[in-house]
Amino acid sequence: MRNSVQKLSYLQAIIEAEREEMQRDENVILMGEDIAVYGAQSLVEEFGEKRMRNTPISENSFVGVGVGAALTGLRPIVDLTIASFCYLASDQIINQAAKLRFMTGAQLKVPLVVRTSTFYNNRTAAQHADRPYPLFMNTPGLKVLAPATASDAKGLLKAAIRDDDPVIFFEDINLWGKKEDVSTDVDLLVPIGKAAVKRSGSDLTIVSVAGCLPHALAAAEVLAGEGINAEVIDLRTIVPMDKETILTSVAKTGRLVIVDNSHKVGSVASEIAAVVSEEAFESLRKPIQRVATPQVHIPYNGALEKRLFASKDRILEAVRVII
């Protein structure tokens, strides 16, 4: 029914998006590592092995199969599970999926979705804890999505599946269990390329990237108690980036803090800062602040790891510099 909702976790919302799109379009297939382990067992039971493929642990190979399937008219969702596994599949994603439409003069299209989750802040250590958004942000031909709520995860994934370009869909394991009311409307999509203003304000702009949103909202709540009215923007789509929403907010507030869990050097935050510096410098009253991860590998020690990523306290420290 339209306008009805159901309480779903972030991960459940993703599974429901896949279910609805597979029911809507028989060309949608799902393949990847341990897909039943991470919530999709009901999809295996509903759609069978013809459309649900458990793959060997060979990321470059099965992502290549996904690219080939997309070229033939299917709409594959390829589940890489852990974001660090993207490195192993990078040739297929960057050198094939992202370039084939351009290299064939748009004779070919690659409607491929690569699902992958950032497994940080849970002691998975250096080889499994990366947040490689910037790698794909720097690749022409890819769309890069990073939702921070269950509703946006569902709506953006559905939009990605229907898109004719390759999409990298970054999830956040720290959000998988967070629940909210999610629409049951099977045609409700979240537009790719549109940020969301999660909290309106006039004193300060906080732009949140991916799973940083709960920390940004928590910081804004503390600031409100101090009489500081922060506007919080959830970027949602890294590529294409919604510059207009960010620039409009900065023109109003004159102050900008960007919260991004990728490494600070060459980060999504760096790109946002560059855009604002180039296009809205006259609006800035104070220097832009970036809350990002230091340029170090992620340790196994949980106490050390937690200090590296965005938090309410780190955001408040950045705000104090410019307020």
NORZILIN-V904429 format. One line per field, one symbol per residue. ss: DSSP state (h for helix, s for strand, l for the rest). phi: phi as a letter, one per 30 degrees, with the letter a starting at -180 (. if undefined). psi: psi as a letter, one per 40 degrees, with the letter a starting at -180 (. if undefined). A space follows every 10 residues. Layout:
# NORZILIN-V904429
ss = ???
phi = ???
psi = ???
This chain:
# NORZILIN-V904429
ss = llllsssssh hhhhhhhhhh hhhhlllsss sslllhhhhh hhhhhhhlll lsssllllhh hhhhhhhhhh hlllssssss sshhhhhllh hhhhhhhllh hhhlllllll llssssssll llllllllll llhhhhhlll llsssllllh hhhhhhhhhh hhllllssss ssllllllss ssslllllll lllllssssl lllssssslh hhhhhhhhhh hhhhhlllls ssssllsssl llhhhhhhhh hhhllsssss sssllllhhh hhhhhhhhhl hhhlllllss ssslllllll lhhhhhllll lhhhhhhhhh hhl
phi = .dicbbdbde dddddddddd ddddbdddbb bldhdddcjc edddddcidd cbcdcddbdd dddddddddd ddjdbdcccc iceddeedcd ddddccedcd dddchidcbb dcccdacdcc ibhciddbcd bdededddce jccbcbdcbd dddddddddd ddddcdbccc cbddcecdca dbdcddcdcc ddjbdbddad abcaccccch ddeedddddd dddddciccc ccccdicdbd dddddddddd ddcibbbccb dddddidded ddddddddcb edddcbddcc cbdedbdddd ddddedddce aedddddddd dcc
psi = iieiiihiid dddddddddd ddddheehih iahfdddfee ddddddeied ehhhiiggdd dddddddddd deeigihhhe chddeddded ddddecdded ddeefediig ghhhhihhfi fffeadeeei gfdddddehi eihhigieid dddddddddd deieihhhhh ihdeedehii hhieheehih hhehihhdhi iedihhhhhb eedddddddd ddddeeehgh hhhhddhdhi hgdddddddd dddeihhhhh eiidhfiddd ddddddddef deehdiihhh hahigiihid hdddddedii iddddddddd de.
